[in-house]
Amino acid sequence: MSREFSLAEIFQLGYYWETKILLTAVKLDVFSALDGKPKTAKEVAGRIGAHEPTLTLLLNALVPMRLLTKEGDLYGNSSTAEKHLVRHSSQYIGHLLVLHDAEWNNWGKLEETIRTGRRPVDRHVFETDPELGSNVLAVLHRIGQQSGPDLAKRLKLAGRERLLDLGGGAGTNAIAFCRVYPELTATVFDLPATLGLTERTVKEAGLEARIALLPGDFNRDTLGGPYDVALMSDILHYQTFESNEALVGKVFAHLAPGGRLVIKDRFLDEAGTGPAWTTAFAMHILVNTQQGGCYKTGDAMSWMTKAGFTSVTELEKTAVVQGVKNREA
Ligand SMILES: C[S@@+](CC[C@H](N)C(=O)[O-])C[C@H]1O[C@@H](n2cnc3c(N)ncnc32)[C@H](O)[C@@H]1O
């Protein structure tokens, strides 16, 4: 039996003031305005175009949150803010917080969504704001450098030559996979607006000769190939069950005999109550996509079986599913 919550813990669960204070400060780019030497509220207000007395309240609230310091009437960035919240810092993660802020109003419609089943948006961020989408992918690419190599090694792809990274985003996985397997070449298929970022990351990795970029809409356009391995990483939760079923069937047709499809996603367990993060992510997908959802590994396995994959296995619980296409197929 789980222990009872204290009242303080219940209130803490329902508390979001500091969240919105941080998101607003990042949206207003307060931390970049404070880069360099400490400044008064008046100077910061002048730089970001804000109402000084109101901005002062915001700046004061950021001090006990340990994001700003205050000496007399001069505000400065804490070392954390300087490193992660100043725009030109190489470790800036603000794009991700700006995305959370952009989604704030959608979350405000959660009650209505649950009452009516109607969602507040008609497209997802990669379609509505490709620049923000790419900025967020760039942050995730930088902070998620370790997950790609780990996945590549676990999949044991030695001997495979052609990889399709479908909806490959910044190319994080394609780059990691090519580094782990020197004989591998990859195609990153993604929306044209996203591939500008991919071009940069592939170039930075020095892998232009081994990673090709293919622009298109994976639901409508041909995917090239044939491929020995296809990866669908974190793309299926933006789509309906039926679109995913059709997409998995389409990928099957673009795989060579003996080819493999690997789906990595945020799957829910059978009861739908775990993993904990994914249950909250399912709510995020509910209010921020027109038709996405968090599925179960059993769903992905059924899409694969229906497509014609013969050997279908869950490689990692609630995370990775693999299907192998028969050599005679
Ligand atoms: C959450 S990101 C995942 C990126 C990458 N696979 C990873 O795991 O890091 C989703 C990606 O799907 C792409 N995408 C969404 N809808 C698409 C579509 N209809 N056709 C092609 N790409 C699409 C987006 O541009 C984005 O790069």
The ligand as a Tripos MOL2 file, in Angstrom:
@<TRIPOS>MOLECULE
LIG
   27    29     1     0     0
SMALL
NO_CHARGES

@<TRIPOS>ATOM
      1 C1          9.7980   14.0780  -31.5800 C.3       1 LIG1
      2 S1         10.6250   14.2690  -33.0920 S.3       1 LIG1
      3 C2         11.5860   12.7700  -33.1050 C.3       1 LIG1
      4 C3         12.8900   12.9650  -33.8140 C.3       1 LIG1
      5 C4         13.8120   11.7390  -33.8390 C.3       1 LIG1
      6 N1         13.2000   10.6000  -34.4600 N.3       1 LIG1
      7 C5         14.3250   11.4080  -32.4640 C.2       1 LIG1
      8 O1         13.9470   10.3680  -31.9150 O.co2     1 LIG1
      9 O2         15.1190   12.1880  -31.9310 O.co2     1 LIG1
     10 C6          9.3910   13.9460  -34.3260 C.3       1 LIG1
     11 C7          9.9010   14.1400  -35.7440 C.3       1 LIG1
     12 O3          8.9060   13.7170  -36.6650 O.3       1 LIG1
     13 C8          8.9040   14.6170  -37.7610 C.3       1 LIG1
     14 N2          7.6010   14.5070  -38.4310 N.ar      1 LIG1
     15 C9          6.3800   14.7520  -37.8920 C.ar      1 LIG1
     16 N3          5.4220   14.5340  -38.8170 N.ar      1 LIG1
     17 C10         6.0470   14.1220  -39.9530 C.ar      1 LIG1
     18 C11         5.5930   13.7410  -41.2460 C.ar      1 LIG1
     19 N4          4.2990   13.7300  -41.5420 N.pl3     1 LIG1
     20 N5          6.5240   13.3810  -42.1710 N.ar      1 LIG1
     21 C12         7.8560   13.3910  -41.8620 C.ar      1 LIG1
     22 N6          8.3300   13.7360  -40.6470 N.ar      1 LIG1
     23 C13         7.4460   14.1050  -39.7120 C.ar      1 LIG1
     24 C14         9.1540   15.9620  -37.1300 C.3       1 LIG1
     25 O4          9.6030   16.9210  -38.0580 O.3       1 LIG1
     26 C15        10.2000   15.5890  -36.0870 C.3       1 LIG1
     27 O5         11.4930   15.6830  -36.6070 O.3       1 LIG1
@<TRIPOS>BOND
     1     1     2 1
     2     2     3 1
     3     2    10 1
     4     3     4 1
     5     4     5 1
     6     5     6 1
     7     5     7 1
     8     7     8 2
     9     7     9 1
    10    10    11 1
    11    11    12 1
    12    11    26 1
    13    12    13 1
    14    13    14 1
    15    13    24 1
    16    14    15 ar
    17    14    23 ar
    18    15    16 ar
    19    16    17 ar
    20    17    18 ar
    21    17    23 ar
    22    18    19 1
    23    18    20 ar
    24    20    21 ar
    25    21    22 ar
    26    22    23 ar
    27    24    25 1
    28    24    26 1
    29    26    27 1
@<TRIPOS>SUBSTRUCTURE
     1 LIG1         1 GROUP 0 **** ****
